[in-house]
Amino acid sequence: MAQADEIIVNCGNSHVSANIFVSTPEGLLLKSSGLETLYHDLTKEDAWLDSLVTGLEKLSEKMSLKGEVRFIFPGNLLLTKTIRVPHVDEEKQRKIVAFELSQKMPFPLSELIWDYQIIDDDGVEEEVLAFAVKPEMAENFSEKMLNLGLIPRQITPAQVLDYSAIRGLLGDADDRSEVLTINIGAKSTTLLFINPTGFLIRTITIGGNALSQNISDALGITFEKAENLKKGYFSQEILLAEDDPSIEVIQNASNQFLARASQEITRSIVTYKRLKKGKSPQKIFLTGRGALLPNLAQYLIESQQLQVEYFDPLSSVTVGSEIKDKIKPLLPFMTSEAVGLARTIFNENPTDAGGSSSTINLLPESKIKSLGLKQKLPFISFALFIISLIPLPSIIKNHNYQAELRKYEDKISNKLSILEEEIAEQKLLHSELLFTQNFISEIQTSQAPLKGKIEGCWVIQDVINYIQGIITNEEIGDIWLDSFSLAKPLNKPYGISKEGENENFILTLSGRYLVRLNKETKQDEIRDQLIELDRTKKEKLTAYFSEIPLLSKIQRKTFSIEGKGDLFNRFFSHYEYEIVLDLK
């Protein structure tokens, strides 16, 4: 009997991807794949779920996703603990794990949804990797997925899935090899040490966001702008001029990231060698979208003195013809966890060493039961239909039929009375909920002016930072500011205006700039040369000010080569700009 398609959704911190797998006689087939970038403040975990829902809505529409789905969660949303327990029978194992885990978790196990996997077993002791999530998080996530038409069948952590994918690549021939897989994500990097008896996982808090933050700090721009600049520059979608100072900043930030990541990897390898009595990895595999950073592999080869390869989880998977060419180059860097889960589901690695063949499931128990009921509903409906076709002559002939109907009517009436009481209670709760919602709305409305003022301050700071940059701008050069003012509209507080209102600020700048002559300029050409150089400076200065954040228009610009300026005697001109800013 042919196996059904499996939809696997990888819920990353910066993107969400969906992959549809099916098992064929020739092996695993990737039928379809899609990716959506998540647009939210990556430093705020509360914004992740809403952004994920938006991304999945787009993916579901593009890929026609519906039905049962297996979800992969990022590690930063889960509690993770590694413990060692005695090697015992399976029926006793969970009780021992629960006891040991209750001593390690920061919350009682009764308040968590948890599951575990055996990651190493030497016959005497078992090393257990346990994951837990708060029920409200899993419930909220499941409800939002059901609203999208996606029925959660499994919630599993991303960290353990690379193991199955790597084992599928290595095969039985490399059962004795020691391998390190480095999966670089947005917020963290997972180090997976694979050995003959199992595997060991270590997570370091260095990811692609750290590089973006370095660029943000160095250039004085927001994190979102730094993230877009990083992706655009390294993917060559953004081309910078050779003399652009941003290139040096990005390269320095990249070198800092590589050095810090290499140090953490070295520490982890040292720790692993101590735990494994001198054994160390013989090869490094790189995966994850963070592995796209240029020079990463060469840097690790030089710093770790190990063979480094980019891991292609699709090397033993058939890629379907429906997958678009645009996304194919990204597939090796975004599908390792999904391929690992698919291999486990379809039992592609039956001889895995050390690892359990089952996968962790953090789906709330209530959702699992409701899913089982939904699967049985068609059979129950069919059975009821068959029963309804059975003739009822014997029942009709029963002399007590009328009496039975009256008893049934009384029973229904009693149930109806109980239901009416429950409805009345629910209406009361609904009115209380409406009151709470209105109260929250009033609080948000009262805080809106303060929020507007705070946002306005940050906007003005961005404008000031940009203007200060002209002093160090090498392309213009020899320029300074005499005066700077930012006038708000009359009778208007600082801040963001309400919907439909204008919030125009008048920015007034004045100063002087020096016009440098070439030393070889002839005496009779000085005046013409000064005029031409002065014109060039005016154009560069106006172009620079045209890029001021939130600029609405340059209302007035004035240049003086005489009077306030003295171009022909002292080689400087005076400038004055009046610029309208729209804080919306």
C-alpha positions in Angstrom: 0.0 0.0 0.0 1.4 3.4 -1.0 2.3 5.7 1.8 0.7 9.1 2.1 2.5 12.4 1.6 4.1 13.9 4.7 4.0 17.7 5.1 6.9 18.9 7.3 7.0 22.6 8.3 10.3 23.9 9.7 9.4 26.9 11.9 12.7 28.9 12.0 13.4 32.2 13.8 13.9 34.2 10.6 12.1 32.0 8.0 9.5 29.2 7.7 9.8 26.5 5.1 7.5 23.7 4.1 8.5 20.4 2.4 6.3 17.6 1.1 7.9 14.1 1.1 6.7 10.7 -0.1 8.4 7.4 0.0 8.8 5.6 -3.4 10.4 2.3 -4.3 13.4 4.3 -5.4 13.7 6.0 -2.1 12.7 9.3 -0.5 11.1 11.9 -2.9 10.9 15.6 -2.2 7.7 16.6 -4.1 7.5 20.2 -3.2 9.3 22.9 -1.2 8.7 26.5 -0.3 10.3 29.2 1.8 9.0 32.5 3.3 11.0 35.1 5.2 9.6 36.2 8.6 9.4 40.0 9.0 9.5 40.9 12.6 11.8 42.2 15.3 14.2 39.2 15.6 15.2 40.4 19.1 11.6 40.0 20.4 10.4 36.4 20.8 6.7 37.5 21.4 6.5 38.8 17.8 7.6 35.4 16.3 4.3 33.5 16.4 2.2 36.2 14.6 5.0 36.6 12.0 5.0 32.8 11.6 1.3 32.7 11.0 1.6 35.4 8.3 4.4 33.5 6.6 2.5 30.2 6.7 -0.6 31.8 5.3 1.4 32.8 2.2 3.1 29.3 2.0 -0.3 27.5 2.3 -1.7 29.6 -0.5 1.4 29.0 -2.8 1.7 25.3 -2.0 -2.0 24.4 -1.3 -1.0 23.1 2.1 -3.8 21.5 4.2 -4.4 18.5 6.4 -2.0 16.9 8.9 1.4 18.6 9.3 4.5 17.8 11.3 6.1 20.9 12.8 9.8 21.5 13.7 10.4 24.0 16.5 13.5 26.1 17.0 15.5 25.3 20.1 15.2 28.7 21.7 11.4 28.1 22.3 12.1 24.9 24.3 13.6 23.8 27.6 16.5 21.3 27.0 18.3 19.1 29.4 20.8 16.2 29.0 20.9 13.6 31.8 22.4 10.1 32.3 20.3 7.2 33.6 21.0 3.5 34.2 20.3 1.2 31.2 16.9 -0.4 32.0 13.9 -2.0 30.3 11.7 0.3 28.2 8.7 0.0 30.5 10.8 1.3 33.5 12.8 3.8 31.4 10.2 6.7 31.3 9.7 6.6 35.1 13.4 6.9 35.8 13.8 9.6 33.2 10.9 11.5 34.8 12.4 11.3 38.2 15.9 12.5 37.1 14.4 15.2 34.9 12.2 16.6 37.7 15.5 17.4 39.6 16.9 19.4 36.6 13.9 21.3 35.1 13.2 24.8 36.4 9.5 24.0 36.5 7.6 20.9 37.8 7.1 18.3 35.0 3.3 18.4 35.7 3.3 22.0 34.3 5.2 21.1 31.1 4.7 19.0 28.0 7.9 16.9 27.7 9.4 14.1 25.8 12.9 12.6 25.4 15.2 10.6 23.2 18.1 8.2 24.0 21.1 9.7 22.2 23.9 7.4 23.6 23.9 3.9 25.1 27.0 2.0 26.1 25.0 -0.9 27.7 25.5 0.4 31.3 24.3 3.9 31.1 22.0 5.8 28.7 22.4 9.5 27.8 19.0 11.1 27.5 18.2 14.4 25.7 14.9 15.8 27.0 12.8 18.7 25.6 9.9 20.5 27.2 7.5 23.3 26.3 4.9 25.2 28.3 1.4 23.9 27.5 0.0 27.4 26.8 2.7 27.9 24.2 1.9 24.6 22.4 -1.9 25.1 22.8 -1.7 28.6 21.3 0.5 27.4 18.5 -1.8 24.5 17.7 -5.0 26.6 17.7 -3.4 29.1 15.3 -2.3 26.3 13.0 -5.9 24.8 13.0 -7.3 28.2 12.0 -5.0 28.0 8.9 -6.4 24.5 8.1 -3.2 22.8 9.2 -3.8 19.9 11.6 -0.7 19.5 13.9 0.3 15.9 14.1 3.7 16.4 15.7 5.8 19.1 17.3 9.5 18.1 17.4 12.7 20.0 18.2 15.1 20.9 15.4 18.3 19.9 17.2 18.0 16.1 17.0 16.9 15.8 13.4 20.2 16.4 11.7 21.4 13.0 13.1 19.0 11.0 10.9 19.9 13.1 7.8 23.7 12.6 8.4 23.3 8.8 9.0 21.4 8.6 5.7 24.5 10.1 4.0 27.2 8.2 5.9 25.5 4.7 5.7 26.7 1.6 7.5 30.2 1.9 6.1 31.0 4.9 8.4 29.4 3.5 11.6 32.7 3.9 13.4 33.5 7.5 12.3 33.4 10.5 14.5 31.7 13.4 12.7 30.8 17.0 13.7 27.8 18.7 12.1 27.5 22.5 12.5 24.1 23.9 11.8 24.2 27.7 11.9 20.8 29.3 12.5 19.5 32.8 13.1 19.8 32.9 16.9 22.1 29.9 17.7 24.3 27.2 16.3 23.8 23.5 17.0 26.9 21.3 17.2 26.1 17.6 16.6 28.9 15.2 17.5 28.1 11.8 16.0 29.9 8.7 17.3 29.5 4.9 17.0 27.2 4.6 20.0 25.0 7.7 19.4 25.4 11.4 19.3 26.0 14.5 21.5 24.4 17.9 21.0 25.8 21.2 22.2 24.1 24.6 21.4 26.1 27.8 21.3 24.3 31.2 21.3 26.0 32.5 18.2 23.9 32.7 15.0 23.4 34.9 12.0 21.7 37.6 14.2 25.1 38.1 15.9 26.7 39.1 12.6 23.7 41.5 11.8 24.1 43.0 15.3 27.8 43.7 14.7 27.0 45.4 11.4 24.2 47.4 13.1 26.5 48.6 15.9 29.4 49.5 13.5 27.2 51.4 11.0 24.8 53.0 13.5 21.8 51.6 11.7 18.8 49.6 12.9 19.0 45.8 13.3 16.5 45.3 10.4 18.5 47.4 8.0 21.7 45.6 9.0 20.0 42.2 8.4 18.8 43.3 4.9 22.3 44.7 4.1 24.0 41.5 5.3 21.7 39.2 3.2 21.9 41.5 0.1 25.7 42.0 0.3 26.6 38.3 0.7 24.1 37.1 -1.9 25.3 39.9 -4.2 21.8 41.3 -4.6 23.3 44.6 -3.2 26.4 45.8 -5.0 28.5 48.4 -3.1 31.1 50.7 -4.7 34.7 49.6 -4.2 35.4 52.7 -2.0 32.2 52.3 0.0 33.3 52.3 3.7 30.4 49.8 4.5 32.4 47.0 2.8 35.2 47.3 5.3 32.7 47.4 8.2 30.9 44.3 6.9 34.2 42.4 6.4 35.4 43.3 9.9 32.0 42.2 11.4 32.3 38.9 9.4 35.8 38.3 10.7 34.7 38.9 14.3 31.8 36.5 13.8 34.1 33.8 12.4 36.7 34.2 15.1 34.1 34.0 17.9 32.3 31.0 16.4 35.6 29.2 15.9 36.5 29.8 19.5 33.2 28.3 20.7 33.6 25.3 18.4 37.1 24.7 19.7 35.9 24.8 23.3 33.1 22.3 22.4 35.5 19.9 20.7 37.8 20.0 23.7 34.9 19.2 26.0 33.8 16.4 23.7 37.3 14.9 23.7 37.3 15.0 27.5 33.9 13.2 27.7 34.9 10.6 25.0 38.4 10.0 26.5 40.4 11.5 23.7 38.3 10.8 20.7 37.7 13.7 18.4 35.8 14.4 15.1 37.5 13.5 11.9 35.3 15.6 9.7 33.1 18.7 9.9 29.8 19.1 7.9 28.3 22.6 7.5 24.6 23.2 7.1 21.9 25.8 7.9 21.4 29.1 6.1 24.1 30.7 8.2 26.6 28.4 6.5 26.2 30.5 3.4 28.7 33.0 4.9 31.6 33.3 2.5 35.0 32.0 3.7 33.4 30.0 6.6 34.6 26.6 5.4 38.2 27.8 4.7 38.3 29.6 8.1 37.3 26.4 9.9 39.8 24.3 7.9 42.6 26.6 9.0 41.5 27.1 12.6 40.3 23.5 13.4 42.8 21.6 11.1 40.0 19.3 10.0 38.3 18.3 6.7 35.3 20.6 6.2 32.4 19.9 3.7 29.1 21.4 3.1 26.4 18.9 4.0 23.9 18.2 1.2 20.9 16.3 2.8 19.4 15.9 -0.7 22.3 13.8 -2.0 20.3 10.6 -1.5 16.9 12.2 -2.0 15.1 12.7 -5.4 14.0 16.3 -6.0 10.7 16.5 -7.7 10.1 18.3 -11.0 7.5 20.7 -9.4 10.2 22.5 -7.3 11.1 25.8 -8.8 14.7 26.5 -10.0 14.8 29.7 -8.0 14.7 27.8 -4.7 16.9 24.8 -5.6 20.3 26.5 -4.6 18.9 27.1 -1.1 17.5 23.6 -0.6 20.8 22.0 0.8 21.0 24.7 3.4 17.3 24.6 4.6 16.2 21.0 4.4 18.6 19.0 6.7 16.1 18.9 9.7 13.1 18.1 7.4 15.0 15.3 5.6 16.1 13.9 9.0 12.5 13.8 10.2 11.2 12.4 6.9 13.8 9.6 7.1 12.6 8.7 10.5 8.9 8.8 9.5 9.5 6.5 6.5 12.1 4.4 8.4 14.8 5.1 5.9 17.6 4.5 8.5 16.5 1.2 10.2 20.1 0.4 11.4 20.9 3.8 13.0 23.5 3.4 15.8 22.7 4.7 19.2 19.7 6.8 18.3 16.1 5.9 18.9 14.0 5.3 15.8 11.2 7.3 17.3 11.0 11.1 17.3 10.1 13.5 20.0 6.5 14.8 20.0 5.6 17.9 22.1 2.1 18.1 20.8 -0.5 18.6 23.6 -2.2 15.4 24.6 -5.7 16.9 24.0 -4.7 17.7 20.4 -3.5 14.1 19.8 -6.8 12.7 21.1 -8.9 15.1 18.9 -6.7 14.2 15.9 -7.5 10.5 16.6 -11.2 11.2 16.8 -11.1 13.1 13.5 -9.4 10.2 11.8 -12.1 7.8 13.1 -15.1 10.1 12.2 -15.5 8.8 8.6 -15.7 5.2 9.8 -18.1 6.1 12.6 -20.3 8.0 10.2 -20.3 5.1 7.8 -21.2 2.7 10.6 -24.1 4.9 11.7 -25.3 5.1 8.1 -25.4 1.3 7.8 -27.2 1.0 11.2 -29.8 3.5 10.0 -30.6 1.2 7.1 -31.7 -1.7 9.3 -35.5 -2.1 9.2 -37.3 -1.4 12.5 -40.5 -3.5 12.3 -39.8 -5.2 15.6 -39.5 -1.9 17.4 -42.7 -0.5 15.8 -44.6 -3.6 17.0 -43.5 -3.1 20.5 -46.6 -2.3 22.7 -44.5 0.0 25.0 -43.2 2.1 22.1 -45.2 5.2 23.1 -44.1 4.9 26.7 -40.4 4.7 25.7 -40.8 7.8 23.5 -42.2 9.7 26.5 -39.3 8.7 28.7 -36.9 9.7 26.0 -38.7 13.1 25.7 -38.3 13.7 29.4 -34.7 12.8 29.3 -34.1 15.2 26.4 -36.0 18.0 28.3 -33.8 17.5 31.3 -30.7 17.7 29.2 -32.1 20.8 27.5 -32.6 22.5 30.8 -29.0 21.7 31.8 -27.7 23.1 28.5 -29.8 26.3 28.9 -28.1 26.8 32.3 -24.7 26.3 30.8 -25.5 28.7 28.0 -26.5 31.3 30.6 -23.2 30.8 32.4 -21.3 31.1 29.1 -23.1 34.4 28.3 -22.0 35.8 31.7 -18.4 34.8 31.1 -18.7 36.4 27.6 -19.9 39.7 29.1 -16.9 39.6 31.5 -14.6 38.9 28.6 -16.0 41.9 26.7 -15.5 44.1 29.7 -11.8 43.0 30.0 -11.3 43.6 26.3 -12.7 47.1 26.5 -10.6 47.8 29.6 -7.5 46.7 27.7 -8.5 48.8 24.7 -8.9 51.9 27.0 -5.5 51.4 28.5 -3.9 51.1 25.0 -5.6 54.2 23.9 -4.4 56.2 27.0 -0.9 55.1 26.4 -0.8 56.0 22.7 0.5 59.6 23.2 3.4 58.3 25.3 4.2 55.7 22.7 4.1 58.3 20.0 6.5 60.5 21.8 9.0 57.7 22.4 8.8 56.7 18.7 9.3 60.3 17.7 12.4 60.6 19.7 14.0 57.6 18.0 13.0 59.0 14.6 14.7 62.4 15.4 17.8 60.6 16.6 18.1 58.7 13.3 17.9 62.1 11.4 20.6 63.7 13.7 22.9 60.6 13.3 22.6 60.8 9.5 23.3 64.5 9.4 26.4 64.1 11.6 27.7 61.6 9.0 28.4 64.4 6.5 31.4 65.6 8.5 33.2 62.3 8.0 31.9 61.7 4.4 35.1 61.3 2.3 33.2 61.8 -1.0 32.2 65.4 -0.1 35.0 66.3 2.3 36.0 69.6 3.9 32.6 70.5 5.2 31.2 71.6 8.5 27.9 72.7 10.1 27.4 76.2 11.5 23.8 75.8 12.6 21.2 73.1 12.9 17.5 73.3 14.0 14.5 71.1 13.9 11.2 72.9 14.3 8.0 71.0 15.2 4.5 72.2 13.9 2.8 74.7 16.0 0.6 73.3 18.9 1.9 69.8 18.1 3.8 67.6 20.6 6.8 65.6 19.4 5.8 62.1 18.3 4.0 60.2 15.6 0.7 61.8 14.4 -2.7 60.0 14.4 -3.9 58.3 11.3 -4.7 60.8 8.5 -2.8 63.7 10.0 0.4 65.2 8.7 3.4 65.5 10.9 5.8 67.7 9.0 9.0 69.0 10.7 11.1 71.8 9.3 14.9 70.9 9.4 17.1 74.0 8.8 20.8 73.4 8.2 23.6 75.9 7.3 27.4 75.7 7.1 30.4 76.1 4.9 32.5 73.9 2.7 36.0 74.3 1.4 36.8 74.1 -2.3 40.2 72.6 -2.9 42.1 73.6 -6.0 44.6 71.4 -7.8 48.1 72.6 -7.1 48.9 72.6 -10.8 46.0 74.9 -11.7 47.1 77.9 -13.8 46.4 81.4 -12.5 44.1 82.4 -15.4 42.0 79.1 -14.8 41.5 79.5 -11.1 38.1 81.3 -11.3 36.6 78.8 -13.7 38.1 75.9 -11.8 36.6 77.2 -8.5 33.2 77.6 -10.1 33.2 74.0 -11.5 34.4 72.5 -8.2 31.8 74.5 -6.3 29.0 73.2 -8.6 30.2 69.6 -8.1 30.1 70.0 -4.3 26.7 71.5 -4.4 25.4 68.5 -6.3 27.0 66.0 -3.9 25.8 67.9 -0.9 22.2 68.0 -2.2 22.3 64.3 -3.1 23.5 63.5 0.4 20.7 65.5 2.1 18.2 64.0 -0.3 18.7 60.7 1.5 17.9 62.0 5.0 15.5 59.5 6.7 11.8 60.5 6.4 12.5 63.3 4.0 9.4 64.7 2.4 11.1 67.4 0.2 13.9 70.0 0.1 11.9 73.1 0.5 14.7 75.6 0.0 18.4 75.5 -0.7 20.7 78.6 -0.8 24.4 78.8 -1.7 26.6 81.9 -1.2 30.0 82.3 -2.8 30.1 85.9 -1.7 29.0 87.6 1.5 28.5 84.7 3.8 30.9 82.7 1.6 34.2 83.8 0.0 34.9 81.5 -2.9 37.3 83.5 -5.0 39.5 84.8 -2.2 39.4 82.2 0.6 38.0 79.3 -1.4 34.9 78.5 0.7 31.1 78.7 0.1 28.2 79.1 2.4 25.1 76.8 2.2 21.7 76.8 3.8 19.0 74.1 3.4 15.4 74.1 4.6 14.1 70.5 4.5 10.6 69.2 5.3 10.5 65.9 7.2 7.4 63.7 7.4 7.6 61.7 10.7 4.9 59.3 9.5 
